[in-house]
Amino acid sequence: MNWKQLIADMQARGETMQTIADKCGFASSGHVHNLASGKQSDLKWTIGVSMIDLHKRVMRRKARK
């Protein structure tokens, strides 16, 4: 999964790293930053699924406006 791209897509639609962290269950926004910068490339399955679901919701919600 290309986590960097998912995060970039959501940020382009107005989500911050902190809101992504809060909605997906990350311990802090620093973990989101590490994924976005490439310092980290893997994560827990449950958080990955949450991030994919959030990406789908964000892309769908913002596209309608």
PDB file of N, CA, C, O and CB in Angstrom:
ATOM      1  N   MET A   1       0.848  -1.176   0.000  1.00  0.00           N
ATOM      2  CA  MET A   1       0.000   0.000   0.000  1.00  0.00           C
ATOM      3  C   MET A   1       0.889   1.233   0.000  1.00  0.00           C
ATOM      4  O   MET A   1       1.912   1.269   0.684  1.00  0.00           O
ATOM      5  CB  MET A   1      -0.962   0.001   1.219  1.00  0.00           C
ATOM      6  N   ASN A   2       0.507   2.221  -0.750  1.00  0.00           N
ATOM      7  CA  ASN A   2       1.271   3.464  -0.813  1.00  0.00           C
ATOM      8  C   ASN A   2       0.709   4.454   0.202  1.00  0.00           C
ATOM      9  O   ASN A   2      -0.134   5.290  -0.123  1.00  0.00           O
ATOM     10  CB  ASN A   2       1.238   4.065  -2.247  1.00  0.00           C
ATOM     11  N   TRP A   3       1.190   4.341   1.433  1.00  0.00           N
ATOM     12  CA  TRP A   3       0.685   5.186   2.514  1.00  0.00           C
ATOM     13  C   TRP A   3       0.974   6.659   2.250  1.00  0.00           C
ATOM     14  O   TRP A   3       0.166   7.526   2.587  1.00  0.00           O
ATOM     15  CB  TRP A   3       1.300   4.766   3.846  1.00  0.00           C
ATOM     16  N   LYS A   4       2.128   6.941   1.646  1.00  0.00           N
ATOM     17  CA  LYS A   4       2.484   8.332   1.335  1.00  0.00           C
ATOM     18  C   LYS A   4       1.415   8.967   0.451  1.00  0.00           C
ATOM     19  O   LYS A   4       1.017  10.110   0.678  1.00  0.00           O
ATOM     20  CB  LYS A   4       3.865   8.401   0.638  1.00  0.00           C
ATOM     21  N   GLN A   5       0.953   8.235  -0.548  1.00  0.00           N
ATOM     22  CA  GLN A   5      -0.041   8.762  -1.475  1.00  0.00           C
ATOM     23  C   GLN A   5      -1.394   8.959  -0.790  1.00  0.00           C
ATOM     24  O   GLN A   5      -2.060   9.971  -1.012  1.00  0.00           O
ATOM     25  CB  GLN A   5      -0.192   7.827  -2.674  1.00  0.00           C
ATOM     26  N   LEU A   6      -1.802   8.000   0.041  1.00  0.00           N
ATOM     27  CA  LEU A   6      -3.068   8.135   0.752  1.00  0.00           C
ATOM     28  C   LEU A   6      -3.061   9.376   1.636  1.00  0.00           C
ATOM     29  O   LEU A   6      -4.036  10.127   1.668  1.00  0.00           O
ATOM     30  CB  LEU A   6      -3.345   6.887   1.594  1.00  0.00           C
ATOM     31  N   ILE A   7      -1.966   9.587   2.350  1.00  0.00           N
ATOM     32  CA  ILE A   7      -1.861  10.761   3.215  1.00  0.00           C
ATOM     33  C   ILE A   7      -1.867  12.037   2.384  1.00  0.00           C
ATOM     34  O   ILE A   7      -2.543  13.001   2.744  1.00  0.00           O
ATOM     35  CB  ILE A   7      -0.585  10.690   4.074  1.00  0.00           C
ATOM     36  N   ALA A   8      -1.133  12.061   1.287  1.00  0.00           N
ATOM     37  CA  ALA A   8      -1.092  13.242   0.413  1.00  0.00           C
ATOM     38  C   ALA A   8      -2.480  13.546  -0.145  1.00  0.00           C
ATOM     39  O   ALA A   8      -2.885  14.707  -0.197  1.00  0.00           O
ATOM     40  CB  ALA A   8      -0.090  13.029  -0.745  1.00  0.00           C
ATOM     41  N   ASP A   9      -3.206  12.518  -0.560  1.00  0.00           N
ATOM     42  CA  ASP A   9      -4.569  12.712  -1.071  1.00  0.00           C
ATOM     43  C   ASP A   9      -5.466  13.344  -0.012  1.00  0.00           C
ATOM     44  O   ASP A   9      -6.205  14.286  -0.297  1.00  0.00           O
ATOM     45  CB  ASP A   9      -5.167  11.372  -1.533  1.00  0.00           C
ATOM     46  N   MET A  10      -5.397  12.822   1.208  1.00  0.00           N
ATOM     47  CA  MET A  10      -6.253  13.346   2.275  1.00  0.00           C
ATOM     48  C   MET A  10      -5.854  14.760   2.669  1.00  0.00           C
ATOM     49  O   MET A  10      -6.717  15.585   2.968  1.00  0.00           O
ATOM     50  CB  MET A  10      -6.197  12.433   3.495  1.00  0.00           C
ATOM     51  N   GLN A  11      -4.560  15.048   2.673  1.00  0.00           N
ATOM     52  CA  GLN A  11      -4.121  16.409   2.987  1.00  0.00           C
ATOM     53  C   GLN A  11      -4.578  17.383   1.910  1.00  0.00           C
ATOM     54  O   GLN A  11      -4.926  18.524   2.215  1.00  0.00           O
ATOM     55  CB  GLN A  11      -2.590  16.463   3.136  1.00  0.00           C
ATOM     56  N   ALA A  12      -4.582  16.951   0.667  1.00  0.00           N
ATOM     57  CA  ALA A  12      -5.046  17.812  -0.422  1.00  0.00           C
ATOM     58  C   ALA A  12      -6.527  18.137  -0.272  1.00  0.00           C
ATOM     59  O   ALA A  12      -7.001  19.152  -0.782  1.00  0.00           O
ATOM     60  CB  ALA A  12      -4.790  17.147  -1.776  1.00  0.00           C
ATOM     61  N   ARG A  13      -7.247  17.279   0.422  1.00  0.00           N
ATOM     62  CA  ARG A  13      -8.681  17.498   0.657  1.00  0.00           C
ATOM     63  C   ARG A  13      -8.951  18.165   1.999  1.00  0.00           C
ATOM     64  O   ARG A  13     -10.105  18.265   2.415  1.00  0.00           O
ATOM     65  CB  ARG A  13      -9.429  16.177   0.587  1.00  0.00           C
ATOM     66  N   GLY A  14      -7.892  18.629   2.692  1.00  0.00           N
ATOM     67  CA  GLY A  14      -8.068  19.416   3.897  1.00  0.00           C
ATOM     68  C   GLY A  14      -7.844  18.702   5.217  1.00  0.00           C
ATOM     69  O   GLY A  14      -7.961  19.327   6.271  1.00  0.00           O
ATOM     70  N   GLU A  15      -7.527  17.419   5.198  1.00  0.00           N
ATOM     71  CA  GLU A  15      -7.264  16.703   6.442  1.00  0.00           C
ATOM     72  C   GLU A  15      -5.849  17.035   6.920  1.00  0.00           C
ATOM     73  O   GLU A  15      -4.929  17.156   6.112  1.00  0.00           O
ATOM     74  CB  GLU A  15      -7.439  15.163   6.249  1.00  0.00           C
ATOM     75  N   THR A  16      -5.681  17.180   8.220  1.00  0.00           N
ATOM     76  CA  THR A  16      -4.354  17.411   8.784  1.00  0.00           C
ATOM     77  C   THR A  16      -3.780  16.084   9.272  1.00  0.00           C
ATOM     78  O   THR A  16      -4.506  15.100   9.410  1.00  0.00           O
ATOM     79  CB  THR A  16      -4.412  18.450   9.944  1.00  0.00           C
ATOM     80  N   MET A  17      -2.492  16.063   9.529  1.00  0.00           N
ATOM     81  CA  MET A  17      -1.872  14.852  10.059  1.00  0.00           C
ATOM     82  C   MET A  17      -2.470  14.493  11.413  1.00  0.00           C
ATOM     83  O   MET A  17      -2.617  13.316  11.742  1.00  0.00           O
ATOM     84  CB  MET A  17      -0.352  15.031  10.180  1.00  0.00           C
ATOM     85  N   GLN A  18      -2.813  15.506  12.191  1.00  0.00           N
ATOM     86  CA  GLN A  18      -3.399  15.246  13.511  1.00  0.00           C
ATOM     87  C   GLN A  18      -4.781  14.604  13.373  1.00  0.00           C
ATOM     88  O   GLN A  18      -5.090  13.662  14.103  1.00  0.00           O
ATOM     89  CB  GLN A  18      -3.500  16.556  14.325  1.00  0.00           C
ATOM     90  N   THR A  19      -5.614  15.091  12.457  1.00  0.00           N
ATOM     91  CA  THR A  19      -6.945  14.483  12.300  1.00  0.00           C
ATOM     92  C   THR A  19      -6.835  13.069  11.741  1.00  0.00           C
ATOM     93  O   THR A  19      -7.602  12.187  12.127  1.00  0.00           O
ATOM     94  CB  THR A  19      -7.830  15.347  11.378  1.00  0.00           C
ATOM     95  N   ILE A  20      -5.895  12.851  10.844  1.00  0.00           N
ATOM     96  CA  ILE A  20      -5.673  11.496  10.322  1.00  0.00           C
ATOM     97  C   ILE A  20      -5.253  10.579  11.467  1.00  0.00           C
ATOM     98  O   ILE A  20      -5.754   9.462  11.587  1.00  0.00           O
ATOM     99  CB  ILE A  20      -4.593  11.498   9.194  1.00  0.00           C
ATOM    100  N   ALA A  21      -4.341  11.048  12.299  1.00  0.00           N
ATOM    101  CA  ALA A  21      -3.875  10.256  13.445  1.00  0.00           C
ATOM    102  C   ALA A  21      -5.024   9.943  14.393  1.00  0.00           C
ATOM    103  O   ALA A  21      -5.172   8.804  14.836  1.00  0.00           O
ATOM    104  CB  ALA A  21      -2.762  10.999  14.198  1.00  0.00           C
ATOM    105  N   ASP A  22      -5.829  10.939  14.703  1.00  0.00           N
ATOM    106  CA  ASP A  22      -6.942  10.757  15.633  1.00  0.00           C
ATOM    107  C   ASP A  22      -7.984   9.783  15.090  1.00  0.00           C
ATOM    108  O   ASP A  22      -8.462   8.913  15.818  1.00  0.00           O
ATOM    109  CB  ASP A  22      -7.596  12.098  15.932  1.00  0.00           C
ATOM    110  N   LYS A  23      -8.328   9.926  13.833  1.00  0.00           N
ATOM    111  CA  LYS A  23      -9.383   9.100  13.243  1.00  0.00           C
ATOM    112  C   LYS A  23      -8.945   7.669  12.960  1.00  0.00           C
ATOM    113  O   LYS A  23      -9.781   6.770  12.881  1.00  0.00           O
ATOM    114  CB  LYS A  23      -9.863   9.729  11.969  1.00  0.00           C
ATOM    115  N   CYS A  24      -7.647   7.450  12.806  1.00  0.00           N
ATOM    116  CA  CYS A  24      -7.158   6.108  12.460  1.00  0.00           C
ATOM    117  C   CYS A  24      -6.595   5.341  13.645  1.00  0.00           C
ATOM    118  O   CYS A  24      -6.354   4.139  13.535  1.00  0.00           O
ATOM    119  CB  CYS A  24      -6.102   6.212  11.400  1.00  0.00           C
ATOM    120  N   GLY A  25      -6.383   5.992  14.758  1.00  0.00           N
ATOM    121  CA  GLY A  25      -5.893   5.303  15.939  1.00  0.00           C
ATOM    122  C   GLY A  25      -4.388   5.308  16.116  1.00  0.00           C
ATOM    123  O   GLY A  25      -3.846   4.474  16.842  1.00  0.00           O
ATOM    124  N   PHE A  26      -3.705   6.238  15.461  1.00  0.00           N
ATOM    125  CA  PHE A  26      -2.262   6.373  15.671  1.00  0.00           C
ATOM    126  C   PHE A  26      -2.009   6.952  17.053  1.00  0.00           C
ATOM    127  O   PHE A  26      -2.852   7.671  17.589  1.00  0.00           O
ATOM    128  CB  PHE A  26      -1.617   7.268  14.577  1.00  0.00           C
ATOM    129  N   ALA A  27      -0.862   6.647  17.630  1.00  0.00           N
ATOM    130  CA  ALA A  27      -0.496   7.181  18.940  1.00  0.00           C
ATOM    131  C   ALA A  27      -0.270   8.688  18.871  1.00  0.00           C
ATOM    132  O   ALA A  27      -0.560   9.406  19.827  1.00  0.00           O
ATOM    133  CB  ALA A  27       0.761   6.483  19.470  1.00  0.00           C
ATOM    134  N   SER A  28       0.251   9.170  17.735  1.00  0.00           N
ATOM    135  CA  SER A  28       0.490  10.604  17.567  1.00  0.00           C
ATOM    136  C   SER A  28       0.554  10.941  16.083  1.00  0.00           C
ATOM    137  O   SER A  28       0.636  10.057  15.231  1.00  0.00           O
ATOM    138  CB  SER A  28       1.799  11.037  18.281  1.00  0.00           C
ATOM    139  N   SER A  29       0.514  12.237  15.792  1.00  0.00           N
ATOM    140  CA  SER A  29       0.621  12.663  14.396  1.00  0.00           C
ATOM    141  C   SER A  29       2.023  12.424  13.853  1.00  0.00           C
ATOM    142  O   SER A  29       2.232  12.425  12.639  1.00  0.00           O
ATOM    143  CB  SER A  29       0.254  14.140  14.260  1.00  0.00           C
ATOM    144  N   GLY A  30       2.987  12.220  14.755  1.00  0.00           N
ATOM    145  CA  GLY A  30       4.359  11.924  14.329  1.00  0.00           C
ATOM    146  C   GLY A  30       4.443  10.633  13.531  1.00  0.00           C
ATOM    147  O   GLY A  30       5.254  10.518  12.612  1.00  0.00           O
ATOM    148  N   HIS A  31       3.612   9.667  13.878  1.00  0.00           N
ATOM    149  CA  HIS A  31       3.595   8.421  13.124  1.00  0.00           C
ATOM    150  C   HIS A  31       3.078   8.648  11.704  1.00  0.00           C
ATOM    151  O   HIS A  31       3.580   8.051  10.752  1.00  0.00           O
ATOM    152  CB  HIS A  31       2.734   7.378  13.841  1.00  0.00           C
ATOM    153  N   VAL A  32       2.081   9.509  11.570  1.00  0.00           N
ATOM    154  CA  VAL A  32       1.561   9.849  10.236  1.00  0.00           C
ATOM    155  C   VAL A  32       2.651  10.563   9.448  1.00  0.00           C
ATOM    156  O   VAL A  32       2.851  10.285   8.265  1.00  0.00           O
ATOM    157  CB  VAL A  32       0.278  10.742  10.337  1.00  0.00           C
ATOM    158  N   HIS A  33       3.352  11.477  10.099  1.00  0.00           N
ATOM    159  CA  HIS A  33       4.446  12.202   9.447  1.00  0.00           C
ATOM    160  C   HIS A  33       5.522  11.229   8.971  1.00  0.00           C
ATOM    161  O   HIS A  33       6.048  11.375   7.867  1.00  0.00           O
ATOM    162  CB  HIS A  33       5.055  13.244  10.409  1.00  0.00           C
ATOM    163  N   ASN A  34       5.851  10.238   9.799  1.00  0.00           N
ATOM    164  CA  ASN A  34       6.865   9.255   9.417  1.00  0.00           C
ATOM    165  C   ASN A  34       6.427   8.448   8.199  1.00  0.00           C
ATOM    166  O   ASN A  34       7.254   8.135   7.343  1.00  0.00           O
ATOM    167  CB  ASN A  34       7.159   8.314  10.586  1.00  0.00           C
ATOM    168  N   LEU A  35       5.153   8.110   8.107  1.00  0.00           N
ATOM    169  CA  LEU A  35       4.654   7.407   6.917  1.00  0.00           C
ATOM    170  C   LEU A  35       4.723   8.315   5.691  1.00  0.00           C
ATOM    171  O   LEU A  35       5.137   7.890   4.612  1.00  0.00           O
ATOM    172  CB  LEU A  35       3.202   6.922   7.139  1.00  0.00           C
ATOM    173  N   ALA A  36       4.314   9.565   5.872  1.00  0.00           N
ATOM    174  CA  ALA A  36       4.288  10.512   4.753  1.00  0.00           C
ATOM    175  C   ALA A  36       5.690  10.820   4.237  1.00  0.00           C
ATOM    176  O   ALA A  36       5.873  11.073   3.046  1.00  0.00           O
ATOM    177  CB  ALA A  36       3.599  11.805   5.174  1.00  0.00           C
ATOM    178  N   SER A  37       6.673  10.800   5.122  1.00  0.00           N
ATOM    179  CA  SER A  37       8.038  11.133   4.710  1.00  0.00           C
ATOM    180  C   SER A  37       8.837   9.909   4.266  1.00  0.00           C
ATOM    181  O   SER A  37       9.936  10.040   3.726  1.00  0.00           O
ATOM    182  CB  SER A  37       8.761  11.822   5.844  1.00  0.00           C
ATOM    183  N   GLY A  38       8.285   8.729   4.496  1.00  0.00           N
ATOM    184  CA  GLY A  38       8.978   7.512   4.094  1.00  0.00           C
ATOM    185  C   GLY A  38       9.877   6.922   5.167  1.00  0.00           C
ATOM    186  O   GLY A  38      10.526   5.904   4.928  1.00  0.00           O
ATOM    187  N   LYS A  39       9.932   7.536   6.345  1.00  0.00           N
ATOM    188  CA  LYS A  39      10.749   7.009   7.434  1.00  0.00           C
ATOM    189  C   LYS A  39      10.183   5.700   7.971  1.00  0.00           C
ATOM    190  O   LYS A  39      10.911   4.867   8.511  1.00  0.00           O
ATOM    191  CB  LYS A  39      10.854   8.033   8.559  1.00  0.00           C
ATOM    192  N   GLN A  40       8.885   5.533   7.815  1.00  0.00           N
ATOM    193  CA  GLN A  40       8.202   4.316   8.249  1.00  0.00           C
ATOM    194  C   GLN A  40       7.390   3.809   7.069  1.00  0.00           C
ATOM    195  O   GLN A  40       6.780   4.598   6.348  1.00  0.00           O
ATOM    196  CB  GLN A  40       7.287   4.574   9.507  1.00  0.00           C
ATOM    197  N   SER A  41       7.378   2.506   6.869  1.00  0.00           N
ATOM    198  CA  SER A  41       6.647   1.982   5.721  1.00  0.00           C
ATOM    199  C   SER A  41       5.618   0.923   6.096  1.00  0.00           C
ATOM    200  O   SER A  41       4.794   0.538   5.267  1.00  0.00           O
ATOM    201  CB  SER A  41       7.610   1.410   4.728  1.00  0.00           C
ATOM    202  N   ASP A  42       5.659   0.453   7.332  1.00  0.00           N
ATOM    203  CA  ASP A  42       4.685  -0.560   7.729  1.00  0.00           C
ATOM    204  C   ASP A  42       3.971  -0.129   9.007  1.00  0.00           C
ATOM    205  O   ASP A  42       4.477   0.690   9.773  1.00  0.00           O
ATOM    206  CB  ASP A  42       5.371  -1.929   7.928  1.00  0.00           C
ATOM    207  N   LEU A  43       2.799  -0.693   9.218  1.00  0.00           N
ATOM    208  CA  LEU A  43       2.016  -0.367  10.387  1.00  0.00           C
ATOM    209  C   LEU A  43       1.090  -1.520  10.726  1.00  0.00           C
ATOM    210  O   LEU A  43       0.956  -2.470   9.955  1.00  0.00           O
ATOM    211  CB  LEU A  43       1.223   0.919  10.165  1.00  0.00           C
ATOM    212  N   LYS A  44       0.459  -1.431  11.871  1.00  0.00           N
ATOM    213  CA  LYS A  44      -0.457  -2.479  12.293  1.00  0.00           C
ATOM    214  C   LYS A  44      -1.596  -2.607  11.289  1.00  0.00           C
ATOM    215  O   LYS A  44      -2.039  -1.624  10.694  1.00  0.00           O
ATOM    216  CB  LYS A  44      -1.005  -2.189  13.702  1.00  0.00           C
ATOM    217  N   TRP A  45      -2.052  -3.830  11.118  1.00  0.00           N
ATOM    218  CA  TRP A  45      -3.117  -4.105  10.157  1.00  0.00           C
ATOM    219  C   TRP A  45      -4.360  -3.284  10.465  1.00  0.00           C
ATOM    220  O   TRP A  45      -4.965  -2.721   9.552  1.00  0.00           O
ATOM    221  CB  TRP A  45      -3.460  -5.594  10.154  1.00  0.00           C
ATOM    222  N   THR A  46      -4.753  -3.206  11.731  1.00  0.00           N
ATOM    223  CA  THR A  46      -5.977  -2.488  12.095  1.00  0.00           C
ATOM    224  C   THR A  46      -5.884  -1.001  11.764  1.00  0.00           C
ATOM    225  O   THR A  46      -6.866  -0.393  11.338  1.00  0.00           O
ATOM    226  CB  THR A  46      -6.271  -2.668  13.580  1.00  0.00           C
ATOM    227  N   ILE A  47      -4.723  -0.427  11.957  1.00  0.00           N
ATOM    228  CA  ILE A  47      -4.545   0.993  11.630  1.00  0.00           C
ATOM    229  C   ILE A  47      -4.532   1.180  10.116  1.00  0.00           C
ATOM    230  O   ILE A  47      -5.078   2.158   9.605  1.00  0.00           O
ATOM    231  CB  ILE A  47      -3.233   1.544  12.254  1.00  0.00           C
ATOM    232  N   GLY A  48      -3.918   0.257   9.405  1.00  0.00           N
ATOM    233  CA  GLY A  48      -3.906   0.327   7.944  1.00  0.00           C
ATOM    234  C   GLY A  48      -5.309   0.268   7.365  1.00  0.00           C
ATOM    235  O   GLY A  48      -5.637   1.026   6.451  1.00  0.00           O
ATOM    236  N   VAL A  49      -6.137  -0.622   7.888  1.00  0.00           N
ATOM    237  CA  VAL A  49      -7.521  -0.724   7.427  1.00  0.00           C
ATOM    238  C   VAL A  49      -8.273   0.570   7.739  1.00  0.00           C
ATOM    239  O   VAL A  49      -9.040   1.058   6.909  1.00  0.00           O
ATOM    240  CB  VAL A  49      -8.229  -1.934   8.085  1.00  0.00           C
ATOM    241  N   SER A  50      -8.056   1.122   8.927  1.00  0.00           N
ATOM    242  CA  SER A  50      -8.693   2.390   9.296  1.00  0.00           C
ATOM    243  C   SER A  50      -8.280   3.511   8.358  1.00  0.00           C
ATOM    244  O   SER A  50      -9.099   4.348   7.980  1.00  0.00           O
ATOM    245  CB  SER A  50      -8.345   2.764  10.734  1.00  0.00           C
ATOM    246  N   MET A  51      -7.012   3.525   7.984  1.00  0.00           N
ATOM    247  CA  MET A  51      -6.526   4.572   7.094  1.00  0.00           C
ATOM    248  C   MET A  51      -7.127   4.432   5.691  1.00  0.00           C
ATOM    249  O   MET A  51      -7.484   5.431   5.067  1.00  0.00           O
ATOM    250  CB  MET A  51      -4.997   4.535   7.020  1.00  0.00           C
ATOM    251  N   ILE A  52      -7.235   3.219   5.206  1.00  0.00           N
ATOM    252  CA  ILE A  52      -7.852   2.996   3.895  1.00  0.00           C
ATOM    253  C   ILE A  52      -9.316   3.421   3.923  1.00  0.00           C
ATOM    254  O   ILE A  52      -9.789   4.072   2.992  1.00  0.00           O
ATOM    255  CB  ILE A  52      -7.732   1.510   3.479  1.00  0.00           C
ATOM    256  N   ASP A  53     -10.036   3.058   4.985  1.00  0.00           N
ATOM    257  CA  ASP A  53     -11.441   3.450   5.115  1.00  0.00           C
ATOM    258  C   ASP A  53     -11.597   4.963   5.200  1.00  0.00           C
ATOM    259  O   ASP A  53     -12.486   5.533   4.568  1.00  0.00           O
ATOM    260  CB  ASP A  53     -12.060   2.797   6.346  1.00  0.00           C
ATOM    261  N   LEU A  54     -10.730   5.619   5.983  1.00  0.00           N
ATOM    262  CA  LEU A  54     -10.790   7.080   6.088  1.00  0.00           C
ATOM    263  C   LEU A  54     -10.513   7.716   4.735  1.00  0.00           C
ATOM    264  O   LEU A  54     -11.193   8.668   4.351  1.00  0.00           O
ATOM    265  CB  LEU A  54      -9.782   7.596   7.136  1.00  0.00           C
ATOM    266  N   HIS A  55      -9.539   7.211   4.015  1.00  0.00           N
ATOM    267  CA  HIS A  55      -9.214   7.738   2.683  1.00  0.00           C
ATOM    268  C   HIS A  55     -10.435   7.658   1.777  1.00  0.00           C
ATOM    269  O   HIS A  55     -10.751   8.622   1.080  1.00  0.00           O
ATOM    270  CB  HIS A  55      -8.027   6.961   2.056  1.00  0.00           C
ATOM    271  N   LYS A  56     -11.120   6.531   1.777  1.00  0.00           N
ATOM    272  CA  LYS A  56     -12.321   6.379   0.955  1.00  0.00           C
ATOM    273  C   LYS A  56     -13.389   7.390   1.342  1.00  0.00           C
ATOM    274  O   LYS A  56     -14.006   8.008   0.475  1.00  0.00           O
ATOM    275  CB  LYS A  56     -12.877   4.962   1.080  1.00  0.00           C
ATOM    276  N   ARG A  57     -13.611   7.564   2.655  1.00  0.00           N
ATOM    277  CA  ARG A  57     -14.628   8.520   3.108  1.00  0.00           C
ATOM    278  C   ARG A  57     -14.260   9.952   2.741  1.00  0.00           C
ATOM    279  O   ARG A  57     -15.106  10.711   2.268  1.00  0.00           O
ATOM    280  CB  ARG A  57     -14.822   8.409   4.616  1.00  0.00           C
ATOM    281  N   VAL A  58     -13.008  10.319   2.957  1.00  0.00           N
ATOM    282  CA  VAL A  58     -12.562  11.685   2.667  1.00  0.00           C
ATOM    283  C   VAL A  58     -12.674  11.974   1.172  1.00  0.00           C
ATOM    284  O   VAL A  58     -13.160  13.033   0.774  1.00  0.00           O
ATOM    285  CB  VAL A  58     -11.107  11.897   3.147  1.00  0.00           C
ATOM    286  N   MET A  59     -12.233  11.051   0.365  1.00  0.00           N
ATOM    287  CA  MET A  59     -12.259  11.274  -1.085  1.00  0.00           C
ATOM    288  C   MET A  59     -13.692  11.343  -1.589  1.00  0.00           C
ATOM    289  O   MET A  59     -13.995  12.140  -2.477  1.00  0.00           O
ATOM    290  CB  MET A  59     -11.490  10.161  -1.821  1.00  0.00           C
ATOM    291  N   ARG A  60     -14.569  10.530  -1.044  1.00  0.00           N
ATOM    292  CA  ARG A  60     -15.976  10.536  -1.450  1.00  0.00           C
ATOM    293  C   ARG A  60     -16.677  11.818  -0.963  1.00  0.00           C
ATOM    294  O   ARG A  60     -17.398  12.465  -1.723  1.00  0.00           O
ATOM    295  CB  ARG A  60     -16.701   9.280  -0.895  1.00  0.00           C
ATOM    296  N   ARG A  61     -16.459  12.171   0.301  1.00  0.00           N
ATOM    297  CA  ARG A  61     -17.132  13.325   0.907  1.00  0.00           C
ATOM    298  C   ARG A  61     -16.751  14.616   0.206  1.00  0.00           C
ATOM    299  O   ARG A  61     -17.625  15.414  -0.135  1.00  0.00           O
ATOM    300  CB  ARG A  61     -16.793  13.424   2.393  1.00  0.00           C
ATOM    301  N   LYS A  62     -15.496  14.830  -0.010  1.00  0.00           N
ATOM    302  CA  LYS A  62     -15.030  16.088  -0.599  1.00  0.00           C
ATOM    303  C   LYS A  62     -15.339  16.165  -2.095  1.00  0.00           C
ATOM    304  O   LYS A  62     -15.514  17.263  -2.625  1.00  0.00           O
ATOM    305  CB  LYS A  62     -13.529  16.248  -0.372  1.00  0.00           C
ATOM    306  N   ALA A  63     -15.407  15.043  -2.776  1.00  0.00           N
ATOM    307  CA  ALA A  63     -15.677  15.045  -4.203  1.00  0.00           C
ATOM    308  C   ALA A  63     -17.092  15.502  -4.511  1.00  0.00           C
ATOM    309  O   ALA A  63     -17.348  16.045  -5.586  1.00  0.00           O
ATOM    310  CB  ALA A  63     -15.446  13.670  -4.776  1.00  0.00           C
ATOM    311  N   ARG A  64     -18.012  15.289  -3.584  1.00  0.00           N
ATOM    312  CA  ARG A  64     -19.409  15.660  -3.806  1.00  0.00           C
ATOM    313  C   ARG A  64     -19.633  17.165  -3.759  1.00  0.00           C
ATOM    314  O   ARG A  64     -20.569  17.668  -4.380  1.00  0.00           O
ATOM    315  CB  ARG A  64     -20.287  14.990  -2.781  1.00  0.00           C
ATOM    316  N   LYS A  65     -18.793  17.887  -3.037  1.00  0.00           N
ATOM    317  CA  LYS A  65     -19.007  19.336  -2.857  1.00  0.00           C
ATOM    318  C   LYS A  65     -18.646  20.128  -4.076  1.00  0.00           C
ATOM    319  O   LYS A  65     -18.772  21.353  -4.076  1.00  0.00           O
ATOM    320  CB  LYS A  65     -18.212  19.845  -1.691  1.00  0.00           C
TER     321      LYS A  65
END
